[in-house]
Amino acid sequence: MRGMVHPQRSGVKESGGLAQRRRGGGWEIMVSTRKDPAEAVAVDAGLKRGSTGGKSPLRRTLPATSAFAAALLGWHERAGRHDLPWQQHPTAYRVWVSEVMLQQTQVATVIPFYLRFMARFPHVRALADAPLDEVLHVWSGLGYYARARNLQRAAVRVRDEHQGEFPLRFEQIAALPGIGRSTAGAILALCRGERLPILDGNARRVLARYFGVAGARTEPAAGKRLWELAERCTPQQRVSEYTQAIMDLGATVCVRRRPLCTQCPLSAGCYAQRTGRQHELPAPHRARARRLRRAFMVVALADPQTVWLERRPESGVWGGLWCLPEFATATAATAFVRNSLQAAAPPQPLAALEHAFTHFDLTITPLLVQCARSAAVMEEGAGLWYNLREPARIGLPAPITALLARLATDTLFDVRTA
């Protein structure tokens, strides 16, 4: 077959699109693809000879002294992060909360939210027993609120099915809501040093660049190869440090844009650095055109300090949070005011708010209207009167929190009552 080499004549073995070449007394990994053998690149991963137990040599794990792991561990000792809050007393619960918060959010942003969350919910039972509104309130501002809902669902499962003790078996952890293979592995690796691979966004980027793994994140073949590499590169010892190291390197050096290759401990063996393909690996997400969306929100005041809020559906933007009644058009908002509120005057537009989501920008136009407490015709339990001066502990989207804070100022009260 084209691109294949006879192992006995060349000293090369191949399996699953990866090859090993005999070098000295051992083997080194050669990253290649059968489709494009020209992209093959040898990287010194320190794979030693030994019994394979009847399996492909590529299934063996690398020793702790492998060049890849050793370089990461040495770098982590010098430049890694060692004083993060969840690294202090790293129980499974504390690590779990940090891993969920760090999904799609940077460390610097997470730290104050993590400290506040752990102060309010210091153990899994406290989280399980708390009302969802309380959980969302403490989470407010961190975004991606499905993470908070899944945290509490998982905590309830731990309370009810595991006697309130966070499970320490991989299968049990991975079965909890909102936890996948990588998060479950990270929890056990970081809190117990168990040899389990991870493949979060940072680790994926490091491995894809170093070993030259092409393919989009959604392609099964690329994912399979990266998981195999993650498994093989995870050392037998110092697993907790290695796991933190590969995440730190991806977060601080091997970043998505403008990676700091001159500061990288892996640069000498990195395929992407050697071939100038840092910005091609891993394959970037297909760019989406950002949409601009407008929304009109009714600020219905029953008195100068009480505003009507309603809970949003769990699915969609700001799922499960409390918000002002929202409408796609000013006409629809005005019709709601006219038909459902005993308003003394037409709604008055306030200054617009801008808010950016991952894939679109939102412009909110608040419409202020005075009404009676009995005016809102809603399903029972779907809404509440919110006291601006004595706010309830409920989950609110960040821009709505900012708007309500503006409404609570004396200056705005004077304007409305003048």
N, C-alpha and C positions, 0 to 999 in steps of 0.2 A: 504494500500500500504506500502511496506517495506520502513522504514526510515521516515514515516510520524507519527506525534503524534497528538492525539486528542486535540484540543485547550482548550476545557472546562476542561478536566482532567489535562492537564499539564501546561496550561497557555502559550502555544506556538502557534503562527500563522505562516503560510508559504505562500509565493507568489513569483513566478518567480525565484525559486531556492534560495530565501533568507527567513529567518525566524526571528520572533520577540518573545522574551520571557518576560513574566511579571516579573518585579522586583521592589519591593517596590511599589511606586505610579505611576510607569511609565513602559515603555518598553525599552528593549535594543535590538540592532540588532544582530542576529545570522547569520553569513555568512556560508552558506552551499550549497551543491549541492544534488539534488535528486539522481544523479548517484553515489555519494560517500559521504554518510552522515557521514562517519568516519572523514572527513576533516572539519566538522562543527566547527566553533570557535565563541565564543561570544565576541563581541567588544562593548564597552560602547560608543554608539554614541548619547546618550541623547535624544532619540526619546520620546516625551511626548504623553500622551493620549489626545484625542480631537476628534472633529468631522472630519470625513473623506469625507463627502460629497458624500457618496455612492461608493467611490473608495476604492481600497485596501489601508490599512494603509501605505504600503511601498511607495505609491505615494506622501505622505505628505513630505513637506520640513522640514529640521531640523532648529530649532531656532538658533540664533546667539550664544547662550550660549552652544551649543553642545560641548561635550568634544573634538571631532575631530577639529572643527573649532576654538574653544577657544585655544587649544594647539598650533595650527598653528599660530594664531594671536599673542599669547604671545611670541612665538619663533621669529616671524618676527619683533616684536618691539625690541627685544634684538639683533638679529643676522641677520636679513634680509637685503636686499640691498635697500637703500633709495635714493641714489644719482646718479642713472643711467641717462644718458642724456634724454631719452624719458620719464622719470618720472618728468622732469621739464616742466611745461606747457603742460600737457598730452592731447593735442587735438586728435581727431579721426585720423587725417592725420599722426601726429607724431607717435602715437601708432601703427598705421597700418604699417608704414614703418619699425618700429623696429620689429614687430611681423614677418614680411616677412623675414627680414634679419636674425632673430634668428632661423628660420627653418633650422635645420641641421648645425648650426654654433654657437659656444660658445660666451658668452657675451664679454669676453676680446678681441676676434677677431673682433667682430661687432662694438665696440665703435668707433674706428677711422674712419671706413667706414661710420658709421651713421652720425658722425659729418660732414664729408666731403660731404655726400649726402644732408644733410639738409641745409648746407651752399649754395650749388648750386641749390637745389630745395626746397625752404623754404615753399612752399604751393603747393597744388595739381595742380593748373593751370600751374605753372612753370614746373612741371614734364610732364604734358600733352602736353605742347607746345614745349618741347625740342625735338631735333632730337634723334632717337633711338641710333645713334652712340655716342652722348653725354652721354646718360644715361648709356650705356654699358661701356663707358670710365670711368665714375665716379665709376661704380660698379666693374671694373676690379680688379681681385685679390680676390674677395669675393667668387667666385665660384657659381655653380648651377645657370647659367645665365638665365634659364627660369624664375626664380623669378623676375629678372629685367625686362624682356620683359612683364611679366604679370603685374608688377607694372605700367608700362607705359600704357598698354592696359586699365587697370582699371582706371587710371587717365584720359585718354581720355573719357571713359564712364562717369566718374563723371563730367567732363567739359561739355560734350555734352548733357547728360541726366539729370543732377542735378544742372545745372547752376553754376558749379564749386565749389559747396559746398559739402563736403564729407557727404554722407547720414548717418542718425542716426537711421534708422530702421533696425532691424536685417535682415529681408528678403531682403532689398535692398543691404546691405553690402555683404551678403552671395551670392548674384547673380553676384558679380563682379569677373573678372578673377583672379584665383590664391587664392581665399579666400574660405575656408570651414567653417564648423559649429564651430569648436574650435576657429579659428582665428577671426571670426565675433563676437563670444561671448567674447573673450579676449578684443577686441577693445572697445566694449560697457561697459564691466565690469571695465576696467582700466581707461577709460576716463570719464565715466559717472556714474559708480557705479551701473549699472543695474544688476539685479540678473540673470545672464546667466552662465551656467557651461562651463568649458573648459576641454579639454582632449588632451592636447599636450603630447609629449613624457614624460616630467617630471611629469605631473599630473597623467598620466596613470601608471607610475612606482610606484608612492606613493600609489595610490589607490589599484593597483593590489597586492602590498605587504601587505598593512595594512589589507585589507579585504580578502586576500587569493584567488584572482581571477586567476584561471589557464586559459590556452588557449592562442594560438598565437595571435599576433596583427591582423592577417587577418581573424580570426574566428569570424563570426557574433555574435554568442552567447556571447563570451567574450566581444566584443565591446558593445553589448547592456547592459550587466550587469555593465560595467564600466561607461557608460553614465548615467545609472540610479543612480549609486552611486555618480557620480559627481554632478548630479542634487540635490540629497538629502543632500549632505554634504555642498553645497554652502549656506552660511548663508543669512539671510534676511538683515542684516546690515553689514557695513564695507566690502562690496563685493570687492572693488578695492584692499584693503589690503590683503584679503584672497586669491584672484586670484594671486597676486604677491607672496604671501607666499608659496602657494603650488608649484608654478613654481620654486621659489628659493630653497625650500627644495629638490626638485628633482634634481636640478642642482648642489647643493653644499654638500648635506648630503646623501640623498637617491639616490646616483649615481649608474650607471649601474654596475660597477665593484668596489669591496671593499667599500660598503656603510658604512658610519660612524654611525653605530647604537647607539653607546654610546653617541653621540651628538644629537640624534633625539628626538624631543619632543613627538613623537608618539610611541616610542619603547615599552612602557608598554602594549599597546593594539594591537601591530602589529603582525599579524599572521605569516608573514615570519620570523620575528626576533625570535618569540617564538618557531617556528618549525625548524629553521635553513635552511629555503628555500629561502633566499635572492637572491641567484644566479639562482633560478629556476623561480622566479616570477618577472616581467611577463615573459612568455615563451620566451627564447632567439630566435633571428632569426637563421635560419639554416645557418651554416657557409658555405660560398662559397670559393672555392679554388681561390686564387688570380692568375690572368693571367698576363703574361708578353707579352706586345705588342711592336713591333718595328715600327718606322715610319721614313721615309726619307723626309726631307723638303729641297726644293730648295731655296737657298738664291741668288736670281738673282739681281745683282747690275748693274745699268745702269751707275753709276759713283760712286765715293767713298762714297757718302752719300745718295744714293737713291736706295731703294729696292722694289721689286714688292710684293704686298700683294693681297690676294683675300678673299672675304667674304665667310664664311662657311654657309652651310644650317642651317636653324633655328632648325631643329631637330638634335639630336645627340650631341656628345661631342663639347663643345665650340660653341654651336649654335648661329648663328648671329654675331659672332666675326670675326675680320680680322686676317688672318694667312698667313704664307708662304705656297706655294703650297705643298701639302702633298701626299706622295706615300707609298704604302705598301712595295715596294722593291726598292733596289738600281737600278735594271735594268729598272724599270718603270720610276724612276726619271731621269736616264740617257737618256732614250728615249725621255722624255719631253724636256730635255735640247737640245738634238740633233735636234728634229723636230720642236720645237717652238721658240727656242732662237738662236740668231746669236752669239753663244759663240765662243770666240777666242781660248779656251782651254777646256779640260775636267773638270768637276766639282771637286773641292778640298774638301775632308771631313774636317770638323771642329770637335772640341771636342764634344762628345755626351752630351746630357742633359737628366736628369732623372726627371720624374714627377709622383707622386702617385695620382691616383683617388680612389674613394671609393672601387671599386671592382677589379681594375687592376693597374699595373704599366706600365708606358710608357717610352720607351727609344727613344729619338729623335736624329737622325744623320743629322746635317745640311750639305748640299752640296753647297759650294760657287762657283759661276760662274759669270764671267763678260759678259754683254750683252748690246745690244743697246736698247734705250727706245722704239723703234718701233718693237722690237723683239717679245714681248709677244703677242701671238694670243689667245685672250680670248673673251668671250661674253662681249659686251659693258656694262659697269656699274658693272661688276663682279669683277673688280680689280682696284687697284690704285697704283701709285708710291708714296712711303712713304719716306719722308725726315727724315733721322736719326738725323740730327742736329736741325730741326724745326718740331718735330713730330705733326701730326694732332691729334685732340681730338677724337679718335675712340676707340672702345673696342678691347682690345688685351688680349689673354690668358697670364697668369703670366709667363710661361716659355718662351714665344715668346718675351714678354717685356724684360726679362732678356737677351735673346740672342741679341736682337736689341741694347740693351744698351752696350753689349760687342762689337758689330760691330762698334758702334759709337766712340769707344776709339781711340785715336791717334795711339796707339801702333799697333792695328790691321790694321789701314789704312797704316801705314808704311810697315807692313809685306806684305800687298797685292800689294803695288805699288813698292816694292823693286825689 
